[in-house]
Amino acid sequence: MDPILIFKALSNETRLQILHWLKEPEKYFPSQEGGDSKKIGVCVSHIQEKAGLSQSTVSQYLLMLQRAGLLEVNRYGQWTYYKRNEAALQQLSAYIRNQL
């Protein structure tokens, strides 16, 4: 865990919002053909549509969250799905509780 990288990733309102939406994907995103959004994640196109930003901007945001370890990525054919890395978020919570 790299706390600086994580805090940089969390320093943007939209990236925080994406993590919030992915906490309860069934509440914020439409159902998808690829499967259960809790298990495989949410298709990047759904995230981009919800954020209302360009595909390139959303892709950069998702990549930053992924590099910080806060998102997991699943690829099925041409589709990419993102979900929260709950273990990393728990580790971050412990770090904040114990170190800060």
N, C-alpha and C positions, 0 to 999 in steps of 0.2 A: 504494500500500500504506500503510495506516494501522496501524502497529505497536500502538498503544494499543488500538484497536478489536479487533485480532486477539487480543492477549493477554487482553482482557476475555472474548472469546468462548471462549478456551481455558481459562479459569479455573473451569470447571465440569466435574466428573467425567463426567457424562452426555454433554455435548457432545464431550468428548475421546473417549469410547467410541463415539459415533456416527461420528466421523472414522475411528477404528480399524476399525469394522465395514465402512465404505464402502471401505476400502483393498482388502479382499477380499470383495466382496459375495456371491459365489457360495458362500463358506464360511459366512457368517452369516445369509443370507436365503434363503427358498424361491424356486424358479423362479417367474417371473411371466409373465403373458400378454403384457404390453406389449413384451417383447423382452429383449435381452441387458442384464443389469444393469451390466456394465462400460461399455457404450456409452451407454445412456439414463439409467442410474441406478436407484435403488431406490424403489419406490412408498412414499409417506409412510405408508401404513397398515402396511406391513411394518416400517418403522422404529419406529413407535409401538408396535406389538405387541412387538417385541424389547426396547424400552426399558421396557415395562411402566408407562408413565406416561400421563396423559390426553392426548387428541389436542391440546388447546389448549397444554399445556406443551411437547409435542414440536414443535408448529408454531412456538412462540416460539423454541425452541432452534435449529431449522432456519433460521428467519429471521435470527437473530443470526449464525449461521455464514455464511449467504449474504451478509449486509450486510458482514461482515468480508472477504468475497471468497474464503472457503475452500470454498464449495460452489457448484456450478452447478445450475441448475434447468431441467428440461424438462417442459413441459405438453403432454399429449396428451388432448384432450377434457376429461373431468372429472378425469383422473388427473394427479398431480404426482409427478415423479421427481427424486431428488437424487443427485448424485455429487460426488466430491471434485474440486476445482480444483487439479490437480497442478502447474500452472504457478505458481499463487499459493503453494502449499506449498514449492516449490523456491525461490521468491523469499524467502519467510520464512526458510528454511534459510540462504540466502546472507546475509540481513540479520543473523541471529544470529551466523553465523561471522565476518562482517566488522565488525560494529558493537558487539557485546557482548563 
